[in-house]
Amino acid sequence: MTTNEGSEQWRVVINDEEQYSIWPQGREVPAGWRLEGTRGSREECLEHIDRTWTDMRPLSVRQAMAADG
């Protein structure tokens, strides 16, 4: 079976380290990830991530650096 990539719907997922990814709608979200709330075409989801995820450092690294002052 082939799919038309342009018509497939995706969801934005995020993990506890505040790292983002996309996941196909209709598939169970993998362990360690949760739905962020955005869904749409692959391109729409990736554009949302580009606008939202501006600091690529994992949350634990950001917190450790902030604690070090």
Buried (B, 14 or more C-beta within 10 A) or exposed (E): EEEEEEEEEBBBBBBEEBBBBBBEEEEEEEEEBEEBEBBBBBEBBBEBBEEEBEEEEBEEEEEEEEEEE
